[in-house]
Amino acid sequence: MFNSGQIDGPHLVSEIQAWARELGFSQIGVTGVDLSSAEAGLSAWLSDGFHGGMTYMQAHGMKRARPAELVPGTVSVITARMDYLPARTPDAWQSLEFARLQRPQEGIVSLYARGRDYHKVLRQRLQSLSDRIALRVGPFGHRVFTDSAPVLEAELAARSGQGWRGKHTLVLSREAGSMFFLGEIFVDLALPQSAAVTEHCGSCSACIAICPTQAIVAPGKLDARLCISYLTIEHHGSIPVELRPLMGNRIYGCDDCQLVCPWNKFAQRSALPDFDERAGLSGSQMVQLFGWTEEEFLRFTEGSPIRRIGHERWLRNIAVAMGNALRVSDDVAIRAALDARSGHGSEVVREHVSWALSQTAVMPDSIRHP
């Protein structure tokens, strides 16, 4: 372990914050490793089965709440926030995103996934920040994370002053809303901890009310098994039939709870071009996206977080959305595209295509959230 008595902790944290800004991070915080007060909530969430098919969460158990067990020698956790709205995002972006839900033939990809894979961006820059710290203090024990290991990211972020846990479970900042990524550096340096902030959701429950599948079962409690982000990204196999009509035209992720949040009027634009929208991942017609061969899927999603779901789940998701489009109005092009995949080699794809082809127009208000 590094002898932290050799450093001026407050001065080093100030330096880390300055270096982080140069690397594109928006905020740096520091917290300790005692997360014992979060263990009961984590245990109850797992016991309720709210993690769904994410079995790795159950496998790691309480290690998620014990940084010093995950990385022996850890004394402090440096947390980092990186805003991800593209630099040219207009002021009325929330309204523009909601408008996409009224265009059934358009496939909606979550805002965070329209640019470069954030795992790669944050990991590289967190490592660069760690290298810079090493130049200042000498070799020290550390490990960087960004949504890549059993880490209670939101809990660490809240304890380190990045914001508070909103009722949708995401971290909210008065200065930046929730449109940002989080990353951590576990270090063997005893650094002064940042002050936590108070919560400012008040009586607002807009995120709970708007969730298409009512996945936010209580303030601060999310049942992932109902969440459209989970269903389109993490969930393998068949999507429950009763949830399919509620997914609308969302083909990768869901932003509704963030779009409706009043604090996101303060969401910050990214200074990095990495998160600029890629051609084809915003405003594209589902017929076009559904027509991608596996080779085209891999090519168009190279360096994108979307690639990790694979071509089969990509087709599965779009088939559901196309079926929902047919529930709004019949569309010859959509039916032809679905028919062309009816003999696909994947049973999962065939089943979702068959379901989609069986859909017929119903009253729009019964399938789309107001």
Secondary structure, 3 states (H helix, E strand, C coil): CCCHHHCCHHHHHHHHHHHHHHCCCCEEEEECCCCHHHHHHHHHHHHCCCCCCCHHHHHHHHHHHCHHHHCCCCCEEEEEEEECECCCCCCCHHHHHHHHCCCCCECEECHHHCCCCHHHHHHHHHHHHHHHHHHHHCCCCEEEECCCCCCCHHHHHHHCCCCEECCCCCEEECCCECCEEEEEEEECCCCCCCCCCCCCCCCCCHHHHHCCCCCEEECCEECHHHCHHHHHHHCCCCCCHHHHHHHCCEEECCCHHHHCCHHHHHCCECCCHHHCCCCCCCCCEHHHHHCCCHHHHHHHCCCCHHHHHHHHHHHHHHHHHHHHHHHHCCCHHHHHHHHHCCCCCCHHHHHHHHHHHCCCCCCHHHCCCC
